[in-house]
């Protein structure tokens, strides 16, 4: 095998040394040569894909077989993938090992990513779903729609002052700010110290974020920034911006180094070469898991989100998230808050739109944090993967509240490293538009057109896409939607007035007195002492947390996770799916889901009979995938694990592109699509 792979990428403090190890002795290779298949499978390349190196007469070892038998074929390395194909009689070429190491380990330039090769060769190859498209937030209309949806347009406005990125290359072309903020004042900030709107709560409070200026600057620059800041904050010192809590995530939260170190230790638990190593690790597995601190970091993220929700929901306070560039922790926490508070963000389209708004347009540095160019291990931090892991905890605990499944989250985490979609391969919208030619002065050249990761038909055929949709999702009734809409508008009108009867102060407004001091200290010192004490926050958090969990769960209302020690679990489907020894044949959550779907089918059948008797045209609709009807043939890590020994092909593909290659060719290849109708 080629060294140790990285589980879904993510931050590692030190890259593993590449190595090539043969687990089959040379004499066994010669004795098994008679099992070489007669036909050769042709390598099919995507548009723009180039073959880099290949080796023939390679034995693919079958890990489940104790006799150390395997399948002969060709190992090829392209600028997009490493694949094992059919075989021929050519001599073994060990040079391919050095080729793979060279093309997968060394740093590359941005324009050398397969992303650009594919886009250039497949200009007209686009696939879009005309129904229920994800909101991309790349137009002013999209932001206005989000303001209208959340009723945030009462206090906030969408601005186009950054069109062409003439003010800031870190900000999107369009974003939302408090209504009193003048566009000419926004220009003077050049991307820093601008309170940017993220989301509005049903009671009128809002979640905002702001990037802080660099910590080290000369006195002249500090004085200029202070003067500009004071001018803007005086403008917005007026109702309804009354109460604001500032959350400084740069100094009062988990550091990026902590996340990187924890994940580096955590992923080592799943880089298992063989059964012996697995059982050796199994003895001390939980100790190693605890020492990694990865689950503790997930818990801290969820608790921080609940603390902010308590301010928004219970105290009717605006919350301002503060971070140096507002592109890491701000993306993480603001997204978690919205998933917990907004049921729209728990639908597939809503969740995808949330990621577009907070992460893609929010300027999260995917290129650096995923280390796609393999240039800086220090910048490689799995912040987005941490977010998905936090969301998985919610899906695991409150499955009926989510329209998507854990399998959806797993394939989404895989898509983070597929260089054919542009969604997760740039540091900012400006970098994407620049490199895709959208800012080119040449009117004759067309900008490159890339696929979006949200078009799942590119990766999966319809039957496989069924695994991404939760059949147990509890949809909101139309009557309930109307009632909630009315309540939302009523709260919004009430809370547009001052929130307290206390005596007003000239310095009390959108940024109250303690925050006024914060602005001054951000230009020099931090003001952690001015923020409420941790003990007081903990008491408020505990009361709010216990009160919510003591009531029945509303799957279309506020949703809080349990954060006690044993409630935070390992995302087994993602991290254990390639370890056969960790599977439970015919068991686990898959078996439970299968039984539930069987019951749903029975209920649907009875409902149809009742409807026929009453001549009703409405029937109980529940999409119960036929894939799960026979749990005895499944494993706990379905659909990524093998179907016991009945088939060597997973239900979801691990390579290849259904919409871009011939289906007859795909059927001939190992680890590809499988006809799900007979499962």
C-alpha positions in Angstrom: 0.0 0.0 0.0 1.1 3.6 -0.4 2.0 4.9 3.0 -0.9 5.8 5.2 -3.9 7.6 3.7 -5.5 10.6 5.4 -9.1 10.0 6.7 -10.9 12.6 4.7 -8.0 15.0 4.8 -7.8 17.5 7.6 -5.0 19.1 9.6 -1.9 17.1 10.3 1.1 18.5 12.0 3.5 16.2 10.1 2.9 14.5 6.7 3.4 10.7 6.8 6.4 9.3 5.0 5.5 7.6 1.8 6.2 3.9 1.5 5.4 0.9 -0.6 4.7 -2.4 1.2 3.9 -5.7 -0.5 1.9 -8.1 1.6 2.2 -11.0 -0.9 5.4 -12.9 -1.4 6.9 -13.0 -4.9 6.5 -16.7 -5.2 2.7 -16.3 -4.5 2.5 -13.8 -7.3 3.9 -16.3 -9.8 1.7 -19.2 -8.6 -1.4 -17.0 -9.0 -0.6 -15.7 -12.5 -2.9 -18.3 -14.0 -5.8 -16.5 -12.4 -5.2 -13.4 -14.6 -8.5 -12.5 -16.3 -8.5 -12.6 -20.1 -10.1 -9.3 -20.9 -8.6 -5.9 -20.4 -10.6 -3.0 -19.2 -9.9 0.3 -21.0 -9.1 3.4 -19.0 -11.7 6.1 -19.5 -10.6 9.6 -18.8 -12.7 12.6 -18.0 -12.5 15.7 -20.2 -9.1 17.2 -19.6 -7.8 14.2 -17.6 -4.3 13.1 -18.4 -2.5 9.8 -17.7 0.6 10.4 -15.7 2.0 6.9 -15.0 0.9 3.3 -14.9 2.1 -0.2 -13.8 0.9 -3.5 -15.3 0.5 -7.0 -13.8 -0.3 -5.5 -10.4 -1.9 -7.8 -7.8 -4.8 -6.2 -5.9 -4.8 -7.9 -2.5 -8.2 -9.1 -1.2 -8.1 -8.1 2.5 -10.9 -10.4 3.6 -9.3 -13.5 2.1 -6.9 -15.2 4.6 -5.3 -17.2 1.7 -3.7 -14.0 0.5 -5.2 -14.3 -3.0 -5.8 -11.3 -5.2 -6.9 -10.0 -8.6 -4.4 -8.9 -11.3 -4.8 -5.7 -13.2 -3.3 -2.3 -14.0 -2.6 0.4 -11.5 -2.8 3.9 -13.2 -2.2 7.4 -11.9 -3.8 10.4 -13.6 -4.0 14.0 -12.6 -7.5 13.3 -11.1 -7.4 9.8 -9.6 -5.5 6.6 -8.9 -7.4 3.6 -10.3 -7.1 -0.2 -10.5 -8.3 -1.6 -13.8 -8.3 -4.8 -15.9 -5.0 -6.5 -16.5 -2.6 -7.6 -19.3 0.6 -9.6 -19.6 3.1 -6.7 -19.4 6.0 -6.7 -17.0 5.6 -5.1 -13.5 6.8 -1.5 -13.4 7.7 -0.4 -9.9 8.3 3.1 -11.2 4.7 3.9 -10.8 5.2 4.1 -7.0 7.6 7.0 -7.4 5.2 8.6 -9.9 2.2 8.4 -7.5 4.3 9.8 -4.6 5.5 12.7 -6.8 2.1 13.6 -8.1 0.2 13.2 -4.8 2.7 14.5 -2.2 4.5 17.5 -3.8 3.1 21.0 -3.8 1.4 22.3 -7.0 0.2 25.6 -8.4 -3.4 26.6 -8.2 -3.9 26.5 -12.0 -2.4 22.9 -12.1 -5.4 21.5 -10.1 -7.5 19.1 -12.2 -10.3 21.6 -11.5 -9.1 23.8 -14.3 -8.1 21.0 -16.7 -11.6 19.7 -16.5 -13.3 23.1 -16.9 -11.3 23.9 -20.0 -12.0 20.6 -21.7 -15.7 20.4 -20.8 -17.0 23.9 -21.3 -20.5 22.8 -22.2 -20.7 19.9 -19.8 -23.0 21.2 -17.0 -25.6 19.5 -15.0 -28.2 21.4 -13.1 -31.3 20.5 -11.2 -34.1 22.9 -12.3 -36.1 22.2 -9.1 -35.3 23.3 -5.6 -31.9 24.8 -6.4 -29.6 25.8 -3.7 -29.4 29.6 -3.0 -25.8 30.5 -4.0 -25.8 34.1 -2.5 -23.8 35.4 -5.4 -26.5 38.0 -6.3 -28.1 40.9 -4.4 -31.5 39.2 -5.0 -30.4 36.1 -3.0 -29.5 38.2 0.1 -32.7 40.1 -0.2 -34.6 36.8 -0.3 -32.8 35.6 2.9 -33.7 38.9 4.6 -37.3 38.5 3.7 -37.3 34.8 4.8 -36.0 35.6 8.3 -37.8 39.0 8.6 -34.4 40.6 9.0 -35.3 43.4 6.5 -36.8 45.4 9.3 -33.4 46.3 10.6 -30.9 45.3 8.0 -30.2 45.9 4.3 -28.3 44.2 1.5 -25.6 46.3 -0.1 -23.7 46.1 -3.4 -20.9 48.4 -2.5 -18.3 45.6 -2.9 -19.3 44.8 -6.5 -16.2 44.0 -8.4 -14.4 43.5 -5.0 -13.4 47.2 -5.2 -13.5 47.5 -1.4 -12.4 44.2 0.0 -11.2 40.9 -1.6 -12.1 39.0 1.5 -15.8 40.0 1.4 -18.4 38.7 -1.1 -19.7 41.1 -3.7 -22.9 41.4 -1.8 -23.6 41.2 2.0 -26.0 42.6 4.6 -25.3 45.4 7.2 -27.4 47.4 9.7 -29.7 49.8 8.0 -28.3 53.0 9.5 -24.8 52.2 8.1 -24.1 54.3 5.1 -22.4 52.7 2.1 -19.7 55.4 1.9 -18.8 54.6 5.5 -18.6 50.9 4.6 -16.1 51.8 1.9 -13.8 53.5 4.4 -13.5 50.3 6.4 -11.9 48.2 3.6 -13.4 45.0 5.0 -12.5 45.4 8.7 -14.7 46.4 11.6 -17.9 46.1 9.5 -20.8 44.5 11.5 -22.1 42.0 8.9 -25.5 40.3 9.4 -25.7 36.5 9.4 -29.3 35.7 10.5 -32.3 37.0 12.4 -34.2 35.2 15.1 -38.0 35.0 15.2 -38.1 37.4 18.2 -36.1 40.2 16.3 -32.7 39.6 17.7 -29.9 38.9 15.2 -26.6 37.2 14.8 -23.8 39.3 13.4 -20.1 38.9 12.7 -17.2 41.3 12.4 -13.5 40.9 11.4 -11.1 42.6 13.8 -8.1 44.6 12.6 -4.6 43.0 12.7 -3.2 42.8 16.2 0.1 44.5 15.4 -0.1 47.9 13.6 1.8 51.2 13.9 0.2 54.1 15.9 -0.7 56.1 12.9 -2.8 53.4 11.3 -4.4 52.7 14.7 -5.5 56.3 15.1 -7.0 56.4 11.6 -9.0 53.2 12.2 -10.2 54.4 15.6 -11.4 57.7 14.0 -13.3 55.8 11.3 -14.7 53.3 13.8 -16.0 56.0 16.1 -17.8 57.7 13.3 -19.7 54.5 12.2 -20.6 53.5 15.7 -22.1 56.9 16.5 -24.4 56.5 13.5 -25.8 53.2 14.7 -26.2 54.2 18.4 -30.0 54.2 18.2 -32.9 51.8 18.7 -33.8 49.1 17.8 -30.2 48.1 18.1 -30.3 48.1 21.9 -28.7 45.1 23.5 -25.6 43.4 22.1 -23.4 40.7 23.5 -19.9 40.5 21.9 -18.3 37.1 21.6 -14.6 37.3 20.9 -13.8 34.0 19.3 -10.2 34.8 18.6 -9.2 34.9 22.3 -12.1 33.1 24.2 -12.5 29.9 22.1 -10.6 27.0 20.7 -7.5 27.9 18.7 -6.9 26.6 15.2 -3.7 24.9 16.5 -5.8 22.9 19.1 -8.2 21.8 16.3 -5.3 20.8 14.1 -3.4 18.9 16.8 -6.6 17.1 18.0 -7.6 15.9 14.6 -4.0 14.8 13.8 -4.2 12.4 16.8 -7.8 11.4 16.2 -7.3 10.3 12.6 -4.5 8.0 13.6 -7.1 5.7 15.2 -8.5 4.9 11.8 -5.4 4.4 9.7 -5.2 0.7 10.1 -3.1 -1.5 7.8 -4.2 -5.0 8.9 -6.2 -7.0 11.4 -3.3 -7.4 13.8 -2.8 -3.7 14.0 -6.5 -3.2 14.5 -6.7 -5.6 17.5 -3.5 -4.2 19.0 -5.1 -0.7 18.9 -8.4 -2.0 20.1 -7.1 -2.6 23.6 -6.3 1.0 24.2 -8.7 2.6 21.7 -10.8 4.6 24.1 -7.7 5.9 25.9 -6.3 7.1 22.6 -9.7 8.6 21.7 -9.8 10.6 24.9 -6.2 11.7 24.5 -6.9 13.1 21.1 -9.5 15.6 22.5 -11.4 15.6 19.2 -14.7 14.7 20.9 -14.1 17.3 23.6 -13.6 20.0 20.9 -16.9 19.0 19.3 -18.6 19.3 22.7 -17.1 22.8 23.3 -18.3 23.9 19.9 -21.8 22.7 20.6 -21.8 24.4 24.0 -20.6 27.7 22.6 -23.5 27.6 20.1 -26.0 26.9 22.9 -24.6 29.8 24.9 -25.2 32.1 21.9 -28.6 30.7 21.3 -29.5 31.4 25.0 -28.7 35.1 24.4 -30.7 35.2 21.2 -33.7 33.2 22.3 -34.0 33.8 26.0 -32.5 37.2 26.5 -33.5 38.8 23.2 -30.0 40.1 22.7 -28.1 40.6 19.5 -24.9 38.7 19.4 -21.8 39.9 17.6 -19.2 37.3 16.8 -15.7 38.6 16.6 -12.6 37.1 14.9 -9.5 38.4 13.2 -10.7 37.5 9.7 -14.2 36.3 10.6 -13.7 33.3 8.3 -13.1 30.3 10.6 -14.7 30.2 14.0 -17.4 32.7 12.9 -18.4 30.4 10.0 -18.5 27.4 12.4 -20.4 28.9 15.3 -22.9 31.0 13.2 -23.7 27.9 11.1 -24.3 25.7 14.1 -26.6 28.4 15.7 -28.7 28.5 12.5 -28.9 24.7 12.2 -30.2 24.5 15.8 -32.6 27.5 15.6 -33.8 27.5 12.0 -35.7 24.4 10.7 -35.1 25.6 7.1 -31.4 24.9 7.6 -32.3 21.3 8.5 -33.7 20.6 5.0 -31.2 19.6 2.3 -31.7 22.7 0.2 -31.6 24.9 3.3 -28.5 23.3 4.6 -26.7 23.7 1.3 -27.8 27.3 1.1 -26.4 27.8 4.6 -23.0 26.5 3.6 -23.0 28.7 0.6 -23.9 31.8 2.7 -21.7 31.3 5.8 -18.7 29.3 4.4 -18.3 29.8 0.6 -19.4 33.5 0.5 -18.2 34.0 4.1 -14.7 33.6 2.8 -13.6 30.4 4.6 -10.1 29.5 3.2 -10.9 26.1 1.8 -7.8 26.1 -0.4 -5.5 26.6 2.6 -7.5 24.8 5.3 -7.8 21.7 3.2 -4.2 22.1 1.9 -5.3 21.4 -1.7 -2.1 22.7 -3.1 0.0 20.7 -0.5 2.1 23.8 0.3 1.6 24.6 4.0 0.8 22.0 6.7 0.5 24.8 9.3 -2.5 26.3 7.5 -4.2 22.9 7.1 -7.0 22.8 9.7 -10.2 20.8 9.3 -12.6 23.5 10.5 -15.3 22.6 8.0 -15.0 18.9 8.8 -15.4 19.9 12.5 -18.7 21.6 11.6 -20.0 18.5 9.7 -19.0 16.4 12.7 -21.0 18.7 15.0 -24.0 18.5 12.7 -23.7 14.8 12.7 -24.1 14.8 16.5 -27.4 16.6 16.0 -28.5 14.3 13.2 -27.6 11.3 15.4 -29.6 12.6 18.4 -32.6 14.1 16.5 -32.9 12.3 13.2 -36.5 13.1 12.5 -35.7 16.8 12.5 -33.4 16.5 9.4 -34.4 16.0 5.8 -30.9 14.6 5.0 -29.1 11.5 6.5 -25.7 10.9 7.9 -24.8 9.3 4.6 -25.4 12.7 3.0 -23.0 14.3 5.5 -20.4 11.6 4.8 -20.4 12.0 1.0 -20.4 15.8 1.5 -17.2 15.5 3.6 -15.8 13.3 0.7 -16.7 16.0 -1.8 -14.5 18.4 0.0 -11.5 16.8 -1.7 -12.9 16.0 -5.2 -11.2 18.4 -7.7 -14.0 18.6 -10.2 -16.3 21.0 -8.2 -15.3 24.6 -7.4 -17.4 24.8 -4.2 -14.6 23.9 -1.8 -11.4 24.8 -3.7 -11.0 28.5 -3.2 -10.2 30.9 -0.3 -12.7 33.5 -1.3 -15.3 34.4 -3.9 -12.8 36.9 -5.3 -10.2 34.2 -5.8 -12.7 32.0 -7.5 -14.0 34.7 -9.9 -10.5 35.8 -10.7 -9.2 32.4 -11.6 -12.3 31.3 -13.4 -11.9 34.3 -15.7 -15.0 36.2 -14.6 -13.0 39.4 -14.0 -11.1 39.1 -17.3 -10.9 42.2 -19.5 -11.0 40.1 -22.6 -14.6 40.2 -23.7 -14.1 37.4 -26.3 -12.8 34.8 -23.8 -15.6 32.9 -21.9 -15.2 32.3 -18.2 -14.7 28.7 -17.1 -17.8 27.0 -16.0 -17.5 24.5 -13.2 -20.0 22.1 -11.7 -21.3 22.7 -8.2 -21.1 20.0 -5.6 -24.8 20.5 -4.8 -25.8 18.7 -8.1 -25.7 15.2 -6.7 -26.8 13.7 -10.0 -23.2 14.1 -11.2 -21.9 11.7 -8.6 -24.8 9.4 -7.9 -27.6 7.8 -9.9 -31.2 8.3 -8.6 -31.3 5.1 -6.6 -28.1 5.9 -4.7 -29.4 9.5 -4.1 -32.3 7.9 -2.1 -29.7 7.2 0.6 -29.1 10.9 1.1 -32.8 11.6 2.0 -34.1 10.7 5.4 -37.3 8.7 5.1 -38.2 9.4 8.7 -38.0 13.2 8.3 -41.0 14.9 9.9 -42.3 17.5 7.5 -44.1 20.6 8.8 -47.8 20.8 8.0 -49.1 23.7 6.0 -51.3 24.9 8.9 -48.3 24.9 11.2 -46.4 27.0 8.6 -49.1 29.6 8.5 -49.4 29.9 12.3 -45.6 30.2 12.7 -45.4 32.8 10.0 -48.0 35.0 11.8 -46.3 34.6 15.1 -43.0 35.6 13.6 -44.3 38.8 12.2 -45.9 39.7 15.5 -42.7 39.2 17.5 -40.8 41.2 14.9 -43.0 44.2 15.3 -42.9 44.1 19.1 -39.2 43.7 19.3 -38.4 46.5 16.9 -39.0 48.7 20.0 -36.5 49.2 22.8 -36.1 45.9 24.7 -35.7 47.4 28.2 -37.2 50.1 30.3 -33.9 51.0 31.9 -32.5 54.5 31.8 -30.9 55.2 28.4 -27.3 56.4 28.0 -25.6 58.3 25.2 -23.3 55.3 24.7 -26.1 52.7 24.9 -27.2 51.4 21.5 -26.2 48.8 19.0 -22.8 48.7 20.6 -23.4 49.4 24.3 -20.9 50.7 26.7 -19.0 47.5 27.3 -18.7 47.0 23.5 -17.6 50.6 23.1 -14.6 49.7 25.2 -14.1 46.6 23.2 -13.7 48.5 20.0 -11.0 50.7 21.5 -9.2 47.7 23.0 -9.3 45.7 19.8 -6.9 48.2 18.4 -4.5 47.2 21.2 -5.5 45.0 24.1 -8.2 42.4 24.5 -11.2 43.0 26.8 -12.0 39.6 28.2 -12.5 41.0 31.6 -15.3 43.3 30.4 -17.4 40.4 29.1 -19.7 38.6 31.6 -17.9 36.2 33.9 -17.7 32.5 32.9 -19.5 31.4 36.0 -22.5 33.6 35.3 -22.6 32.4 31.7 -22.4 28.8 32.8 -25.4 29.3 35.2 -27.5 30.9 32.4 -26.4 28.1 30.0 -27.3 25.3 32.4 -30.8 26.7 33.3 -31.6 27.3 29.6 -30.2 23.9 28.6 -32.0 21.9 31.3 -35.3 23.7 30.7 -35.3 22.9 27.0 -34.5 19.2 27.5 -37.3 18.9 30.1 -39.9 19.6 27.4 -41.1 17.5 24.4 -39.0 18.1 21.3 -40.4 20.2 18.5 -38.6 19.1 15.4 -39.5 22.3 13.7 -38.5 24.6 16.5 -35.4 25.1 18.5 -33.2 22.0 18.6 -30.5 21.5 21.2 -28.0 18.6 21.4 -27.1 16.8 24.6 -23.5 17.6 25.3 -22.8 15.3 28.3 -19.8 13.0 28.0 -21.3 9.8 26.6 -23.7 11.7 24.3 -20.9 12.9 22.0 -20.0 10.0 19.8 -17.6 9.0 17.1 -19.0 9.4 13.5 -18.6 5.7 12.8 -19.9 5.7 9.2 -17.3 8.2 8.1 -14.2 7.1 10.1 -14.7 3.3 10.3 -16.2 2.5 6.9 -12.9 1.2 5.4 -12.1 -1.1 8.4 -13.8 -4.5 7.9 -13.1 -5.6 11.5 -15.2 -2.6 12.8 -18.4 -3.6 11.0 -21.4 -5.3 12.6 -22.9 -7.6 9.9 -26.7 -7.3 9.9 -26.6 -4.9 12.9 -26.1 -1.4 14.2 -28.3 1.6 13.3 -28.9 0.2 9.8 -30.7 -2.8 11.2 -32.9 -0.5 13.3 -33.6 1.7 10.3 -34.6 -1.3 8.3 -37.1 -2.4 10.9 -38.6 1.1 11.0 -39.0 1.2 7.3 -40.7 -2.2 7.3 -43.2 -0.7 9.8 -43.6 2.4 7.6 -44.5 0.2 4.7 -47.1 -1.6 6.7 -48.6 1.7 7.9 -48.6 3.0 4.3 -50.4 -0.2 3.1 -53.0 0.1 5.8 -53.4 3.8 5.1 -54.0 3.1 1.4 -56.7 0.6 2.3 -58.4 3.1 4.5 -58.2 5.8 1.8 -59.7 3.4 -0.7 -62.6 2.7 1.7 -63.3 6.4 2.2 -62.7 7.3 -1.5 -59.9 9.6 -0.5 -57.2 10.6 -3.0 -54.6 11.5 -0.3 -52.4 8.7 0.8 -49.6 8.4 3.3 -46.4 9.0 1.4 -43.1 7.6 2.8 -40.1 6.9 0.7 -38.7 3.7 2.2 -35.7 2.7 0.2 -35.8 -1.0 -0.9 -32.1 -1.1 -0.2 -32.8 -1.6 3.5 -35.5 -4.1 3.4 -33.2 -7.1 4.1 -31.0 -6.0 7.0 -29.4 -9.4 7.3 -27.3 -8.7 4.2 -26.2 -5.3 5.4 -23.4 -4.2 7.8 -23.5 -1.4 10.3 -21.4 0.8 8.0 -23.8 0.5 5.0 -23.7 1.9 2.3 -19.9 2.3 2.2 -19.0 -1.1 3.7 -19.2 -4.3 1.6 -22.5 -6.2 1.7 -21.0 -9.0 3.8 -19.6 -11.4 1.2 -22.5 -11.4 -1.3 -20.9 -8.6 -3.3 -17.6 -6.8 -3.5 -19.2 -3.5 -4.6 -20.4 -0.8 -2.3 -23.8 0.8 -2.9 -22.3 4.2 -3.2 -19.5 4.6 -5.7 -15.9 5.3 -4.6 -14.6 6.5 -7.9 -15.9 7.3 -11.4 -18.6 9.8 -12.5 -22.0 8.4 -13.4 -23.0 11.5 -15.5 -19.7 11.7 -17.3 -18.9 8.1 -18.4 -20.6 5.3 -20.2 -22.6 3.2 -17.9 -21.6 0.0 -19.6 -17.9 0.8 -18.9 -18.7 1.6 -15.3 -20.3 -1.7 -14.8 -17.1 -3.5 -15.7 -15.0 -1.8 -13.0 -14.4 -2.7 -9.4 -15.8 -0.5 -6.6 -18.2 1.3 -8.9 -22.0 1.7 -9.2 -24.1 -1.4 -8.5 -27.7 -2.1 -9.5 -29.5 -1.4 -6.3 -32.8 -3.0 -7.4 -31.7 -6.5 -6.4 -30.2 -5.6 -3.0 
